[in-house]
Amino acid sequence: MERIRVGIVDGSPVILMGLAALLGAQPDMHVAVAETTVDRVAEAGPPLDVVLLEADPGGGAALRAAVRRLARRDARVVAVAARPGAGWGREVRAAGAVALVHKRDEPSAIVHVVREAARAGRDRSRPPRRRAGLTGREAEVLALYAAGRTAGEVAVLLYISRETVHDHIRRIRAKYAAAERAAPTKVDLFRRAVEDGLIDDRGHALADG
């Protein structure tokens, strides 16, 4: 499991240590840097997934500048406020931060926001899947075969020969390989069928829905 790389910026050493202890105790997180200034975090170490940034209402231009600096490290910024402020959520997002938490929030809520920010960042950076370009018949064969049917059962259901089913499966594998989504096993074919919306994760057909 790749851990979430977290940075923390807070002018209070006590808050800094508390957040570092909280997030560092999570099995899926690693606090890579915790400093009292943006400059120290922006210049330190490898890329970060999420940075918790101390911020208070009225930060305006300073907040925007801090978020831009941290974004150069490919980090998604979560603003941490000492207290709620009217319209503060909008101000935070206008500055480029992805979320706002308060220092009085439950620890579990802060952990959840960090996880969600990291997940959203990774989803955004992941390249889109290339389509395999299956024909309608190939999609039918894949949906049935990947869902657990044998080649013989697929043949009966589609009124084709067992050899024709195997020919389709070979072409399907070749097309996925060409799309850099290789499917050498039946489990892999199941995953590709789920990814492409032909079946759900329980093997139920979706193509007609």
C-alpha positions in Angstrom: 0.0 0.0 0.0 1.4 3.4 -1.0 1.2 5.7 2.0 -0.1 9.2 1.7 2.8 11.7 2.0 1.7 14.5 4.3 3.2 17.9 5.0 2.2 20.2 7.8 2.6 24.0 8.2 1.6 25.5 11.5 3.1 28.4 13.5 2.3 26.7 16.8 4.8 23.9 17.8 2.2 22.3 20.0 -0.4 22.1 17.1 2.4 21.0 14.7 3.4 18.1 17.0 -0.3 17.1 17.6 -1.1 16.9 13.9 2.1 15.1 13.2 1.4 12.5 15.9 -2.2 12.1 14.7 -1.5 11.6 11.1 1.8 9.7 11.6 -0.1 7.1 13.6 -2.3 6.3 10.6 -1.1 3.1 8.8 -1.7 4.7 5.4 0.0 8.0 6.1 3.6 9.2 6.4 4.3 12.7 7.7 7.2 13.7 5.5 7.7 17.2 6.8 6.3 19.3 9.6 7.5 22.9 9.8 6.4 26.3 11.1 6.7 28.1 7.8 5.5 27.5 4.2 9.1 28.1 2.9 10.5 25.2 4.8 7.8 22.8 3.6 7.9 24.1 0.0 11.6 23.5 -0.2 11.9 20.2 1.7 12.2 16.7 0.4 10.2 14.7 -2.2 6.7 15.5 -3.6 3.8 15.6 -1.1 0.2 14.4 -1.6 -1.4 16.7 1.0 -0.3 19.6 3.0 -2.2 20.9 6.1 -1.7 24.6 6.1 -2.5 26.9 9.0 -4.8 29.6 7.7 -7.3 32.1 9.2 -10.0 34.3 7.7 -8.8 37.3 5.9 -5.6 35.6 4.7 -6.4 36.6 1.1 -3.3 37.2 -1.0 -1.0 35.5 1.5 -3.1 32.4 1.5 -3.2 32.3 -2.3 0.6 32.7 -2.5 1.1 29.9 0.0 -1.2 27.5 -1.8 0.6 28.3 -5.1 4.0 27.6 -3.6 2.8 24.3 -2.1 1.1 23.3 -5.4 4.5 23.3 -7.1 5.3 20.2 -5.0 2.2 18.6 -6.5 0.4 18.9 -3.1 -3.3 19.4 -2.5 -3.7 21.9 0.3 -6.1 21.5 3.2 -6.5 24.7 5.2 -6.6 24.4 9.0 -8.3 27.3 10.8 -8.3 28.1 14.5 -12.0 29.0 14.3 -14.9 29.0 11.8 -15.5 32.2 9.9 -18.4 33.4 7.8 -17.7 32.7 4.1 -14.3 31.2 5.0 -14.9 28.0 3.1 -15.4 30.0 -0.1 -12.3 32.1 0.6 -10.2 28.9 1.1 -11.4 27.4 -2.1 -10.9 30.6 -4.1 -7.3 30.5 -2.9 -6.9 27.0 -4.3 -7.2 24.9 -1.2 -9.3 21.8 -1.6 -10.8 21.6 1.9 -11.1 23.4 5.2 -10.8 21.9 8.7 -10.8 23.5 12.1 -8.4 22.8 14.9 -11.3 21.9 17.2 -12.6 19.2 14.8 -12.6 15.6 15.9 -9.3 13.9 15.0 -11.2 11.3 12.9 -12.7 14.1 10.8 -9.3 15.6 10.1 -7.9 12.2 9.1 -10.9 11.6 6.8 -10.4 14.9 5.0 -6.7 14.2 4.4 -7.6 10.8 3.0 -10.2 12.2 0.7 -7.9 15.0 -0.5 -5.2 12.4 -1.3 -7.6 10.1 -3.1 -9.0 12.9 -5.2 -5.6 14.0 -6.2 -4.5 10.6 -7.2 -7.7 10.0 -9.2 -7.1 13.3 -11.0 -3.5 12.4 -11.9 -4.2 8.9 -13.0 -4.3 8.7 -16.8 -7.6 7.7 -18.4 -8.0 4.0 -19.4 -7.6 3.3 -23.1 -10.6 1.7 -24.6 -10.0 -1.8 -26.1 -12.4 -1.2 -29.0 -14.4 -4.4 -28.6 -17.1 -5.2 -31.1 -20.6 -5.7 -29.9 -20.2 -9.5 -30.1 -16.9 -9.4 -28.3 -18.5 -7.4 -25.5 -21.2 -10.0 -25.2 -18.7 -12.9 -25.0 -16.6 -11.0 -22.5 -19.5 -10.2 -20.2 -20.6 -13.8 -20.1 -17.2 -15.4 -19.9 -15.7 -13.0 -17.4 -18.8 -13.4 -15.1 -18.0 -17.1 -14.7 -19.5 -18.9 -17.6 -17.4 -21.5 -19.4 -16.6 -21.2 -23.1 -19.2 -24.0 -23.7 -21.9 -22.2 -21.8 -21.2 -18.9 -23.6 -21.4 -20.8 -26.9 -24.8 -22.2 -26.1 -26.2 -18.9 -24.9 -25.0 -17.0 -28.0 -25.7 -19.8 -30.5 -22.1 -20.0 -31.7 -19.5 -22.7 -31.6 -17.1 -23.2 -28.7 -14.2 -22.6 -31.1 -15.7 -19.3 -32.1 -15.9 -18.3 -28.4 -12.2 -19.1 -28.0 -11.5 -17.0 -31.1 -13.3 -14.1 -29.6 -11.5 -14.4 -26.3 -8.1 -14.5 -28.1 -9.1 -11.3 -30.0 -10.3 -9.7 -26.8 -7.1 -10.4 -25.0 -5.1 -9.0 -27.9 -7.1 -5.8 -27.9 -6.6 -5.3 -24.2 -2.9 -5.9 -24.6 -2.7 -3.4 -27.4 -4.5 -0.9 -25.1 -1.8 -1.5 -22.4 -4.4 -3.2 -20.2 -3.2 -6.8 -20.5 -5.7 -9.5 -19.4 -3.8 -12.9 -19.6 -6.0 -14.6 -17.0 -9.8 -15.0 -16.5 -9.5 -12.8 -13.3 -7.9 -10.1 -15.4 -10.8 -10.4 -17.9 -13.2 -10.0 -15.1 -11.5 -6.8 -14.0 -11.5 -5.3 -17.5 -15.2 -6.1 -17.9 -15.9 -4.3 -14.6 -13.7 -1.4 -15.6 -15.5 -1.0 -18.9 -19.0 -1.3 -17.5 -20.0 -4.6 -19.0 -20.6 -6.3 -15.6 -20.7 -5.1 -12.0 -18.3 -6.3 -9.3 -20.5 -9.2 -8.5 -20.5 -10.4 -12.1 -24.0 -9.2 -13.1 -24.4 -8.0 -16.7 -24.7 -4.2 -17.2 -24.5 -4.0 -21.0 -28.2 -3.9 -21.4 -28.9 -1.5 -18.5 
